[in-house]
């Protein structure tokens, strides 16, 4: 994977669903703009070309672990080429909600080989900073409101942990958390404790981001 | 085709994804364990492989062999997106490669392998080799492309339709102008689509040539008249089918199979 050599900065927010990434991204975005920086945000599954197809396939439950990995990689490569790199070239701070670590964790829990998934994302660009939001399944379920807001794949139902949505979600999330912890060895990230108050999390994030701002 | 997420399909998928490219594409190098036969045609656009495969398909059907035909970029899952992306000329080389890999994986798991398990003959118009040739001609890293396709299985035979680029272009030009990606216009090799076609397809052709030995392609001289090529193709295919019949005792014929909607 290549490093970012453009004038802009790429900041990734990783963590399971309901870990509070979105709230922090919005706060950081406002702050950056107040400070006078150009900032844009994007997210996984945001490619104009592919996102709708992923959504349809998820609704029809027609993704296997392999096609799940591949189509999300295609989505990332499309976002990278059309949104992220042009913004970085123009000197923007790009905030992305779920990036490569989410793919690594999810695909490996789905049974894909580490090496295969990492190689698959070889085209991607390493972020300047990665924040990882650490939480527990109970806490993230609280944040998401209700289990009915979680879709089939996000609950890991395709893996077959349990036929019960909530139980499957809990087991999937614990497995994902385990994978994220393992990824720390290869990808330095800054862990944000989602049990801390929102303002305290934001202060830490701003402090770290200040360090890379031009 | 309806896909159910039984535990076994996940298990199957896991086994496929666990192929390590470090071990030089293990699945590509060993015979597949299924009862059916997988026959692949490869070659540049305009080499006449699709024509040959369709004639072969009808021939096998007329002989009551259980046979299906699957084409590149025809999965329910993503073929529409690929077509749309191509039409709008907005696919980068990596996105192009990954979307085609998705299409291929979907057909492999949903169509090809189930058919092979049921003992059918699967005729594939293009296979992973197409991606190896095209994506590498588009300057994607060769190790990266092969890793992306490392879940593939080894076909029983790969027929490589060898044709000079100029002749391929003449054939295509008879009915239409070459398409944007077919000509590699995204590579900005030339502003003239015809010239770009020649430049790009020559690169693809040289990638195919490199693979002939590595993947034991069976070359077919695609400049011969259609019926002569077909004769050669049938001879080889019948040999392969006989060999298969021995290995798995007998090929199920249409009569002793329940109607299969593939």
Interface residues (C-beta under 8 A of the other chain):
Chain A: X49 X50 X53 X57 X61 X62 X63 X64 X65 X66 X67 X69 X70 X71 X73 X74 X77 X78 X81 X82 X110 X111 X112 X113 X115 X116 X119 X120 X122 X123 X158 X159 X160
Chain B: X3 X5 X7 X9 X10 X13 X14 X16 X17 X18 X19 X20 X21 X22 X76 X77 X78 X80 X81 X84 X85 X90 X91 X92 X94 X95 X98 X99 X101 X102 X105 X106 X109 X110 X141 X143 X144 X147 X148 X150 X151
